[in-house]
Amino acid sequence: MNWQDIAAAIERATGRAPGSLQVSNRGGGCINEAWLLDDGERQFFVKANTASSLEMFEAEAEGLHELRKADAIRVPEPLATGVSGRNAWIVMEALPLAGSPDAARFGEQLAHMHNTTAPHYGWHRDNTIGSTPQPNSWMDNWVDFLRERRLGFQLQLARSRGLDPSTVEAGERLLEALPGFFDHMPPASLLHGDLWRGNVGGLANGDPAIFDPAVYYGDAEADLAMTELFGGFGEPFFAAYRSVRPISPDYPTRRTLYNLYHILNHYNLFGGGYESQADNMIRQLLTEAGA
């Protein structure tokens, strides 16, 4: 990494040049490499990938700005994106995370964020879920959006990556059965989009913070479902959420539907056991739909 370029970007964004930077490698996640920068007074968080990833980071920065505009949950401030040599990067405020958030506070604040709405489903630009493209072109009908921009997109990508043909066929039947899961048209709420537990942290006072988004406007239940996919936040979270906005009694069925999107994405990213998990979820949903 060219840390001089990063320091110059920080100066342009903040109006103040950083002091001598101490660089701590935070290792690589499934997608990016990460570092913590400390100049003795301020800390910054940097993620990097190949130069072709610049658009991914630009979309992430816009997504962070979108979440920050809602002014509901702490979100790191993005400062700059750029390319240095073979690396694209994003630099943002480093949050002083100190463990898990207070679950009730998180539920309440997430509900307030979901009260931020748009007139259509989607977003003004595409972004990524992990490193997988996530198409977001606006649509007026939520079932159509879910079919075309979410489940159908991932299913066709999975087909191209070798998903068992019988699973693909079952998935296509599920796409046709989607209207049966909805007796209403949900509001187009501001969504984090990838709200598993690893993308939620807590500050020292218990306040929640969210990061690594895949932002769009859609059914709030999609975010709720993702919080439960890899370990959740328990009943205090849901009770506090319900104190601000209701949760439909049909949510448990749609939870599986919404999390299928993420399991198909995990198959497309990592393969392995996600194939059988996706197949089981599809067939469970077909049974519930009577299809």
C-alpha positions as CSV (number, residue, x, y, z in Angstrom):
1,M,0.0,0.0,0.0
2,N,1.1,3.5,-0.7
3,W,0.5,5.2,2.7
4,Q,1.6,8.6,1.4
5,D,-1.4,8.5,-1.0
6,I,-3.7,7.5,2.0
7,A,-2.2,10.4,4.2
8,A,-2.8,12.9,1.4
9,A,-6.4,11.7,1.0
10,I,-7.0,12.0,4.7
11,E,-5.6,15.6,4.6
12,R,-7.9,16.5,1.7
13,A,-10.9,15.0,3.5
14,T,-10.3,16.5,6.9
15,G,-8.4,19.6,6.2
16,R,-5.6,18.4,8.5
17,A,-2.6,16.3,7.6
18,P,-2.1,13.2,9.8
19,G,0.9,13.0,11.9
20,S,3.4,10.1,11.7
21,L,1.2,7.1,11.0
22,Q,1.4,3.8,12.9
23,V,0.1,1.1,10.7
24,S,-1.4,-2.1,12.2
25,N,-2.5,-4.9,9.9
26,R,-5.9,-6.1,10.8
27,G,-5.6,-9.1,8.5
28,G,-7.8,-10.1,5.6
29,G,-11.5,-10.9,5.8
30,C,-13.2,-13.0,3.2
31,I,-13.0,-10.2,0.7
32,N,-10.5,-7.4,1.6
33,E,-7.3,-6.6,3.4
34,A,-7.6,-4.2,6.3
35,W,-5.4,-1.8,8.4
36,L,-5.8,0.5,11.3
37,L,-3.9,3.8,11.1
38,D,-3.1,5.8,14.2
39,D,-1.4,9.2,14.2
40,G,-1.4,9.6,17.9
41,E,-4.6,11.7,18.0
42,R,-6.9,10.1,15.4
43,Q,-7.5,6.6,14.0
44,F,-8.5,5.6,10.6
45,F,-9.6,2.3,9.1
46,V,-8.5,1.3,5.6
47,K,-9.7,-1.6,3.4
48,A,-8.0,-2.5,0.1
49,N,-8.4,-4.9,-2.7
50,T,-7.2,-5.0,-6.4
51,A,-7.4,-1.9,-8.5
52,S,-10.5,-3.2,-10.2
53,S,-12.4,-3.0,-6.9
54,L,-12.6,0.8,-6.9
55,E,-16.2,0.9,-7.9
56,M,-17.1,-1.5,-5.1
57,F,-15.4,0.9,-2.6
58,E,-17.1,3.9,-4.1
59,A,-20.5,2.2,-3.7
60,E,-19.6,1.3,-0.1
61,A,-18.7,4.9,0.7
62,E,-22.1,6.1,-0.8
63,G,-23.9,3.4,1.2
64,L,-22.2,4.6,4.4
65,H,-23.2,8.2,3.6
66,E,-26.8,7.0,3.0
67,L,-27.0,5.2,6.4
68,R,-25.4,8.3,8.1
69,K,-28.1,10.6,6.7
70,A,-30.8,8.6,8.5
71,D,-29.1,9.6,11.8
72,A,-30.4,6.6,13.6
73,I,-27.3,4.3,14.3
74,R,-23.6,5.1,14.5
75,V,-22.0,4.5,11.1
76,P,-18.3,5.2,10.3
77,E,-17.8,8.3,8.2
78,P,-16.2,7.5,4.9
79,L,-13.4,9.9,4.0
80,A,-11.9,8.8,0.7
81,T,-11.6,6.2,-2.0
82,G,-8.8,5.8,-4.5
83,V,-6.3,3.7,-6.4
84,S,-2.6,3.5,-5.7
85,G,-0.7,1.2,-8.0
86,R,-2.3,-2.2,-8.0
87,N,-4.6,-1.5,-5.0
88,A,-8.0,0.2,-4.7
89,W,-8.8,1.4,-1.2
90,I,-11.3,3.1,1.0
91,V,-10.4,5.0,4.2
92,M,-12.9,5.8,6.9
93,E,-13.3,6.8,10.5
94,A,-12.1,4.0,12.8
95,L,-14.8,3.4,15.4
96,P,-13.7,2.6,19.0
97,L,-15.5,-0.8,19.1
98,A,-15.6,-2.6,22.4
99,G,-17.6,-5.8,21.9
100,S,-21.3,-6.4,21.3
101,P,-23.9,-3.7,21.4
102,D,-26.8,-3.3,23.8
103,A,-29.3,-5.5,22.0
104,A,-32.4,-3.4,23.0
105,R,-30.7,-0.2,21.9
106,F,-29.8,-1.8,18.6
107,G,-33.3,-3.0,18.0
108,E,-34.8,0.5,18.7
109,Q,-32.3,2.3,16.6
110,L,-32.6,-0.1,13.7
111,A,-36.4,0.4,13.7
112,H,-35.9,4.1,13.5
113,M,-33.5,3.6,10.6
114,H,-36.1,1.5,8.8
115,N,-38.6,4.4,9.2
116,T,-36.5,6.1,6.5
117,T,-38.2,5.2,3.3
118,A,-38.1,5.8,-0.5
119,P,-41.0,5.8,-3.0
120,H,-39.5,2.8,-4.9
121,Y,-37.5,-0.4,-4.2
122,G,-33.8,-0.5,-5.0
123,W,-31.2,2.3,-5.0
124,H,-29.8,4.8,-7.5
125,R,-26.7,2.6,-8.1
126,D,-25.7,-1.0,-8.0
127,N,-23.3,-2.2,-5.3
128,T,-22.0,-5.5,-4.0
129,I,-22.9,-8.1,-1.4
130,G,-19.5,-9.4,-0.4
131,S,-17.8,-9.2,-3.7
132,T,-20.9,-10.4,-5.7
133,P,-22.6,-7.7,-7.8
134,Q,-25.9,-6.6,-6.3
135,P,-28.2,-5.0,-8.9
136,N,-30.4,-2.2,-7.5
137,S,-32.3,-0.5,-10.4
138,W,-35.5,1.0,-9.0
139,M,-38.7,-1.0,-9.3
140,D,-42.3,-0.3,-8.1
141,N,-43.2,-3.8,-7.1
142,W,-41.4,-5.5,-4.2
143,V,-42.2,-9.1,-5.3
144,D,-40.8,-8.3,-8.8
145,F,-37.7,-6.7,-7.2
146,L,-37.2,-9.7,-5.0
147,R,-37.6,-12.1,-8.0
148,E,-35.5,-10.2,-10.5
149,R,-32.9,-8.3,-8.5
150,R,-32.3,-10.6,-5.6
151,L,-33.3,-14.3,-5.7
152,G,-33.4,-14.7,-9.5
153,F,-30.1,-13.0,-10.0
154,Q,-28.4,-15.2,-7.4
155,L,-30.0,-18.3,-8.7
156,Q,-28.8,-17.7,-12.3
157,L,-25.3,-17.0,-11.0
158,A,-25.4,-20.2,-9.0
159,R,-26.6,-22.1,-12.1
160,S,-23.5,-20.8,-13.9
161,R,-21.3,-21.9,-11.1
162,G,-22.6,-25.5,-11.0
163,L,-25.5,-25.5,-8.7
164,D,-27.4,-28.9,-9.0
165,P,-29.9,-28.6,-11.8
166,S,-32.7,-30.0,-9.6
167,T,-32.0,-27.2,-7.1
168,V,-32.1,-24.7,-9.9
169,E,-35.4,-26.1,-11.1
170,A,-36.9,-25.9,-7.6
171,G,-35.6,-22.4,-7.2
172,E,-37.3,-21.3,-10.5
173,R,-40.6,-22.8,-9.2
174,L,-40.1,-20.8,-6.0
175,L,-39.7,-17.6,-8.0
176,E,-43.1,-18.2,-9.5
177,A,-44.6,-18.8,-6.1
178,L,-43.3,-15.6,-4.5
179,P,-46.6,-13.7,-4.6
180,G,-48.1,-16.2,-2.1
181,F,-45.7,-15.1,0.6
182,F,-47.0,-11.5,0.6
183,D,-50.5,-10.2,1.4
184,H,-49.2,-6.6,1.4
185,M,-46.7,-4.3,-0.3
186,P,-44.1,-3.4,2.4
187,P,-42.7,0.1,2.7
188,A,-39.4,0.6,0.9
189,S,-37.2,1.0,4.0
190,L,-33.6,2.0,4.1
191,L,-31.7,-1.3,4.6
192,H,-28.1,-2.1,5.6
193,G,-28.4,-5.1,3.3
194,D,-25.8,-7.4,4.9
195,L,-26.7,-7.1,8.6
196,W,-25.2,-10.3,10.0
197,R,-23.6,-10.1,13.5
198,G,-20.1,-9.6,12.1
199,N,-21.2,-6.2,10.6
200,V,-22.5,-4.9,13.9
201,G,-20.4,-3.7,16.8
202,G,-20.8,-2.0,20.1
203,L,-19.1,1.1,21.5
204,A,-17.9,1.2,25.1
205,N,-21.2,2.6,26.3
206,G,-23.2,-0.2,24.5
207,D,-24.3,2.0,21.6
208,P,-24.5,0.0,18.4
209,A,-22.5,0.7,15.3
210,I,-23.0,-0.8,11.8
211,F,-20.6,-1.0,8.9
212,D,-19.8,-3.0,5.7
213,P,-23.2,-2.3,4.1
214,A,-24.9,-3.4,0.9
215,V,-27.4,-0.6,1.0
216,Y,-30.8,-0.5,-0.8
217,Y,-34.4,0.3,0.0
218,G,-36.6,-2.7,0.5
219,D,-38.6,-4.7,3.1
220,A,-37.3,-4.1,6.6
221,E,-37.8,-7.8,7.3
222,A,-34.9,-8.6,5.0
223,D,-32.5,-6.8,7.5
224,L,-34.2,-8.5,10.5
225,A,-33.8,-11.9,8.9
226,M,-30.1,-11.4,8.3
227,T,-29.5,-10.6,11.9
228,E,-30.7,-14.1,12.7
229,L,-28.8,-16.0,10.0
230,F,-25.5,-16.4,11.9
231,G,-26.6,-15.9,15.5
232,G,-28.9,-13.1,16.5
233,F,-29.5,-10.6,19.2
234,G,-32.3,-12.2,21.1
235,E,-35.7,-11.2,22.3
236,P,-34.6,-7.8,23.9
237,F,-33.6,-6.7,20.3
238,F,-37.0,-7.7,18.8
239,A,-39.0,-6.3,21.8
240,A,-37.3,-2.9,21.4
241,Y,-37.7,-3.0,17.6
242,R,-41.5,-3.7,18.0
243,S,-41.8,-0.8,20.4
244,V,-41.0,1.5,17.4
245,R,-42.5,-0.4,14.4
246,P,-44.5,-3.6,14.1
247,I,-43.2,-6.9,12.9
248,S,-45.7,-9.0,11.0
249,P,-46.8,-12.4,12.4
250,D,-45.8,-13.9,9.0
251,Y,-42.2,-12.7,9.4
252,P,-40.8,-16.2,10.4
253,T,-41.8,-17.6,7.0
254,R,-40.4,-14.7,5.0
255,R,-37.2,-14.9,7.2
256,T,-36.3,-18.1,5.4
257,L,-37.1,-16.5,2.0
258,Y,-34.9,-13.5,2.7
259,N,-32.0,-15.5,4.1
260,L,-32.1,-17.7,1.0
261,Y,-30.7,-14.8,-0.9
262,H,-27.6,-14.7,1.4
263,I,-27.2,-18.5,1.4
264,L,-27.2,-18.5,-2.5
265,N,-24.7,-15.7,-2.3
266,H,-22.5,-17.7,0.0
267,Y,-22.7,-20.6,-2.4
268,N,-21.6,-18.3,-5.2
269,L,-18.7,-16.9,-3.1
270,F,-17.6,-20.0,-1.3
271,G,-19.3,-23.1,-2.7
272,G,-19.2,-26.1,-0.3
273,G,-22.0,-27.0,2.1
274,Y,-24.1,-23.9,1.1
275,E,-25.5,-25.9,-1.8
276,S,-27.3,-28.4,0.4
277,Q,-28.5,-25.6,2.7
278,A,-29.9,-23.6,-0.3
279,D,-31.6,-26.7,-1.6
280,N,-33.2,-27.5,1.8
281,M,-34.4,-23.9,2.2
282,I,-35.9,-23.8,-1.3
283,R,-37.8,-27.0,-0.7
284,Q,-39.0,-25.9,2.7
285,L,-40.4,-22.7,1.1
286,L,-42.0,-24.6,-1.7
287,T,-43.8,-26.8,0.8
288,E,-45.0,-23.7,2.8
289,A,-46.2,-22.2,-0.5
290,G,-48.0,-25.3,-1.5
291,A,-46.1,-25.3,-4.8
